[in-house]
Amino acid sequence: MSSLYLLHKPYQMLSQFTDTQGRATLANVIDVPEIYPAGRLDYDSEGLLLLTDDGALAHRISHPRHKQPKTYWVQVEGAPGETTLNALRSGVTLKDGPTRPAQVRRLEAPGIAPRQPPVRYREAIPTAWIEIVLNEGRNRQVRRMTAHVGHPTLRLVRVAIGPWRLDDLAPGAWRKETLHAPRPKARTPDKRQRRRR
């Protein structure tokens, strides 16, 4: 059995338990000994962060080889049209190379808790929400992708990692799940072993 903690990381909090510069850390919101994040979420991003005390589980969740899809709700500046969304779906070329194709769709403004502090409102510049599902995890990838197509990210909330979802967790709240390891399959003897019996 392994324990997995699903945490709603607030805006402007580090995905670690200590900081020498006095910034908010995970220690401000979760007090469980000997757990650590399986992956990370940027200081200025919000949403689902998974933590565990099981190193093998952390590896399975965070290693690129296992390709856990990550789902983000993204508030962007402006109103991206279908051509822009198709560019994101097909993959765009960033400084570190082309991104993989992504699932992208428009969203109505989601019913999530307001950010503290709130996104700056500018009457002359509209904003829109989109959902982006990635199967890779480069540094600040979503922000770089939306900036590349001319729609800078204003707010970024990760709502899912693989099968785990943020659901109704409030910022700073967490819940625990117990995962049961699958039983190893019984080995069937090959033909030569059966003949020897």
ABEGO torsion letter per residue (X at the ends): XBBBBBBBBBBGBBABABBAAGBBBAAAABBBBGBBBBEBBBAABBEBBBBBABAAAAAAAABAAAGBBBBBBBBBBEBBBAAAAAAAAAEBBBAAEBBBBBBBBBBBBBBBBBBOBBBBBBAABBBBBBBBBBABBBBGAAAAAAAAAGBBBABBBBABBEABBAEABBBGBBBBBBBBBBBBBBBBBBAAAAAAX
